Amino acid sequence: MDREYAISFEAGSGLDEVNSGATTLAGAKKVALGYRRDGARNITIKFYEDGDLRHQWDLKGNKWVQYE
């Protein structure tokens, strides 16, 4: 089963999406906050399973909001 936490964000170069390299949501959140410290905006964590988007979390202020 192929599982991946990707991080989507806006930065100086425009919109980007990268594999977080994390195996858990907590790990992906930590990576995403690192991008925010580096100036990224509109940060979203996307959980893919077998290539399909299963869950999504948007960073709103300092709170993660989940969308199914």
C-alpha positions in Angstrom: 0.0 0.0 0.0 1.5 3.3 -1.1 1.0 6.1 1.5 2.3 9.6 1.4 1.9 12.9 3.2 2.5 15.8 0.8 2.7 19.4 1.6 1.3 22.0 -0.7 2.2 25.7 -0.2 2.8 29.1 -1.8 6.3 30.5 -1.7 8.3 33.1 -3.7 8.4 30.8 -6.7 4.6 30.2 -6.7 2.6 27.2 -5.7 4.5 24.0 -5.0 3.7 20.5 -3.6 6.4 18.2 -2.1 6.5 14.9 -0.4 7.1 15.6 3.3 9.1 12.4 3.8 7.1 11.8 7.0 5.3 8.6 7.8 2.8 10.1 10.3 0.6 13.2 10.4 2.5 14.6 13.4 5.7 14.3 11.4 4.2 16.0 8.4 2.9 18.8 10.5 6.4 19.4 11.9 7.8 19.5 8.4 5.0 21.9 7.3 5.7 24.3 10.1 9.3 24.4 9.0 8.2 25.6 5.6 6.1 28.3 7.3 9.1 29.5 9.3 10.9 29.8 5.9 8.1 32.1 4.6 5.6 29.7 3.0 1.9 30.6 2.9 -1.4 28.8 2.4 0.0 25.5 3.7 -1.9 22.3 3.2 -1.0 18.7 4.1 -2.5 16.1 1.8 -2.6 12.4 2.6 -2.5 10.2 -0.4 -3.2 6.4 -0.3 -2.5 4.4 -3.5 -2.4 7.6 -5.5 -5.8 8.9 -4.2 -6.3 11.9 -2.0 -7.9 10.6 1.2 -7.6 13.5 3.7 -6.5 17.1 3.7 -5.5 19.5 6.5 -5.2 23.3 6.0 -3.2 25.5 8.3 -5.4 28.4 9.5 -3.5 30.6 11.8 -2.0 28.2 14.3 -4.7 25.6 13.9 -5.0 22.6 11.5 -8.4 22.2 9.9 -9.3 18.8 8.4 -11.3 18.4 5.3 -12.4 14.9 4.2 
